[in-house]
Amino acid sequence: MSLSDSELLNAVKEKLGKRRDVELAELLRVSKSVVSEVRANRRKLPDYSRVVAFDLLGYEWAKMVLKYAFYDDIKVNGRRA
């Protein structure tokens, strides 16, 4: 199943019960303006944020990607893989 970035944002927002995009932006470590631009199809989610979103949705492969490909980002951002 392939999700657009906007669909991915909606899925995370719905699963976690977030009502506002600013809450979603904080979870994904991006600004609210990035979320707005993604929704307007003016930009794509950064790779790290996209993988975090899939991790929040429970995709097991995303945990592995965060652990190995984004190891330094995890240390800086304090996320657990």
Secondary structure as GFF3:
##gff-version 3
##sequence-region A 1 81
A	DSSP	alpha_helix	5	16	.	.	.	ID=ss1
A	DSSP	alpha_helix	21	28	.	.	.	ID=ss2
A	DSSP	alpha_helix	32	39	.	.	.	ID=ss3
A	DSSP	alpha_helix	47	56	.	.	.	ID=ss4
A	DSSP	alpha_helix	60	68	.	.	.	ID=ss5
A	DSSP	alpha_helix	71	77	.	.	.	ID=ss6
###
